[in-house]
């Protein structure tokens, strides 16, 4: 009886691990999607209105969802200290709170923060567009890899759990 309970607990632990890994990949996809939408909206607002950064960030924090909305809201709230700190430093600080993105996406967004508000409008629009294209490509890669990663994670977890169960029984 205890062996069966032990095997069930091992299988449960393996399934929970696989579910967590799959959820992490899905959260990364959702975060990339959220930031892509934010960059699309940022490009549109800059192109049509070219508002100052505080107004742009206020608009984005209300229009975005998920991690991009939290990022824009935090950056918007920190705009009061714009004179004491540069915009790129405030951008990096707000970006450091984003946990759902991987290093490559964060580096792309960090580079964008060094350009926004500093150069002419065309350069800013080009930078937003380049960052959008990079994040979109990363999002598509994650989207294509998600089903395979799901099968692989669940398969390896179940095999490891069964192997451990056989060894212990």
Order of alpha helices (4+ residues) and beta strands (2+ residues): alpha-alpha-alpha-alpha-alpha-alpha
